[in-house]
Amino acid sequence: MNKEIFRIAIPNIISNITVPLMGLVSTAIVGRWSGDAAVIGALALGVSIFNFIYWNCSFIRMGTSGLTAQAYGAGNFHETTAMLVRAVVISLAMGVACVILQRPLGALSLWLMNGDGLVADYFYARIWAMPAGILLFGIYGWFVGMQNATIPMTISIIVNSLHIVVGYWFVFSYDMGIVGIAYASVVSQWIGLALAVLLILLFFRKTFRPVKLAEVLKFDAMRRFFSVNGDIIVRTFCNVGVYTFFTAASARMGNDAVLAVNTVLMQCLMLFSYMSDGFAYAAEAMTGRFVGAKDLPSLKRCLRYCVIWTFTTAAIAVTAYVVGWDELFVAFMESGSEADIAEILKVAERYVGWIIAIPIFAAMPFMLDGVMAGATLTRVMRNSMFWATVAFFAIYYALLPVIGNDALWLAFTLYIILRLVLQYFMSHRLEDIYKKAER
């Protein structure tokens, strides 16, 4: 069981880590080309816009994964084939819609982010990567549902490596600036999509069964697909809203040191999430598989081991933060002056306890999200996230006048804890999941 868990978790952890590394290198390339803070800031804004769009499109991966895993566990390769076609059709429609609606979508994004001409140039160049990017979401979900995380990892490494190489080439050989970085994304995403199709044909062709498009798009199947994904969209929107508000609220504190500290602490949390998400993906894929196979004993063993490894990851993160939180701050703030770093470290001492505590509280909610997605208990995911989000804003605004920045961290911590508590009780202490795996 542990071997199966790590076979899915480790490749996903590696895939997650390649994304921020690619972003750091792209920023370094633009910084070396220009050295202008305005240009680097424009790249950051442009990347943030697409991160927001992609994050809200990520439901297609989670919904496809759970449904495919259940069909795989049941040995229903006709349905796994139909799920692949279904995911491709819907992802392609979404990607093409983004390209067709690029002008109003771009105008809205630039207005919300207060983007200038440089950001606009980046947006309208990179928008052509959207169909390939969203298609890859659907295909990655299908791969995970088919219990294969190695192929998505391989594609992610190749795509992000290509992005760096092509970006460097466009920026320095053609003097394209941040537009070169945008077109590097277009080239790498489409090559990644072509590679994904090739690998599907090489490794999964024997599992394909004949399906008709009318059968793929039949009402009952599409209703279930959109019901699952509709719940995940609401859940994702709430999650994105909390994280986005956290950054905005930090900026409104009116203290640059507090903003810097909150930003670095949140980056530390994201580093933890890159590791813990690997086990969440494993829980998602294997829960769906054992639910589909009606194998309750294996499901319980899987969940027990996923809990153990998730808390082990949290313990590693907590130990690292306790021992070396100041070194982490210095690494993140290395471009600042010694005086600035000293001031930020002084402020950080007041708030670093939050990031030491949060991995302990966040370990189970992150993992349980994967379990719920694999079991397709997406209504529980949606409702728990909605009420946790309501509680987050209520706690923040109630306590902000009293404890200031600590109100933001307390609200965020309770938001994470409440997600776990609500999911646990809304699923009747997980019995709803177990019932799905009973013969």
Stockholm file with secondary structure:
# STOCKHOLM 1.0

chainA/1-439         MNKEIFRIAIPNIISNITVPLMGLVSTAIVGRWSGDAAVIGALALGVSIFNFIYWNCSFIRMGTSGLTAQAYGAGNFHETTAMLVRAVVISLAMGVACVILQRPLGALSLWLMNGDGLVADYFYARIWAMPAGILLFGIYGWFVGMQNATIPMTISIIVNSLHIVVGYWFVFSYDMGIVGIAYASVVSQWIGLALAVLLILLFFRKTFRPVKLAEVLKFDAMRRFFSVNGDIIVRTFCNVGVYTFFTAASARMGNDAVLAVNTVLMQCLMLFSYMSDGFAYAAEAMTGRFVGAKDLPSLKRCLRYCVIWTFTTAAIAVTAYVVGWDELFVAFMESGSEADIAEILKVAERYVGWIIAIPIFAAMPFMLDGVMAGATLTRVMRNSMFWATVAFFAIYYALLPVIGNDALWLAFTLYIILRLVLQYFMSHRLEDIYKKAER
#=GR chainA/1-439 SS CHHHHHHHHHHHHHHHHHHHHHHHHHHHHHHHHHCCHHHHHHHHHHHHHHHHHHHHHTHHHHHHHHHHHHHHHTTCHHHHHHHHHHHHHHHHHHHHHHHHTHHHHHHHHHHHHTCCHHHHHHHHHHGGGHHHHHHHHHHHHHHHHTTCCHHHHHHHHHHHHHHHHHHHHHHHHSCCTHHHHHHHHHHHHHHHHHHHHHHHHHHHGGGCCCCCHHHHTCHHHHHHHHHHHHHHHHHHHHHHHHHHHHHHHHHTTSCHHHHHHHHHHHHHHHHHHHHHHHHHHHHHHHHHHHHHHTCHHHHHHHHHHHHHHHHHHHHHHHHHHHHHHHHHHHHHTTTSCHHHHHHHHHHHHHHHHHHHHHHHHHHHHHHHHHHHHHTTCHHHHHHHHHHHHHHHHHHHHHHHHHHTHHHHHHHHHHHHHHHHHHHHHHTTTTHHHHHHTCC
#=GC SS_cons         CHHHHHHHHHHHHHHHHHHHHHHHHHHHHHHHHHCCHHHHHHHHHHHHHHHHHHHHHTHHHHHHHHHHHHHHHTTCHHHHHHHHHHHHHHHHHHHHHHHHTHHHHHHHHHHHHTCCHHHHHHHHHHGGGHHHHHHHHHHHHHHHHTTCCHHHHHHHHHHHHHHHHHHHHHHHHSCCTHHHHHHHHHHHHHHHHHHHHHHHHHHHGGGCCCCCHHHHTCHHHHHHHHHHHHHHHHHHHHHHHHHHHHHHHHHTTSCHHHHHHHHHHHHHHHHHHHHHHHHHHHHHHHHHHHHHHTCHHHHHHHHHHHHHHHHHHHHHHHHHHHHHHHHHHHHHTTTSCHHHHHHHHHHHHHHHHHHHHHHHHHHHHHHHHHHHHHTTCHHHHHHHHHHHHHHHHHHHHHHHHHHTHHHHHHHHHHHHHHHHHHHHHHTTTTHHHHHHTCC
//
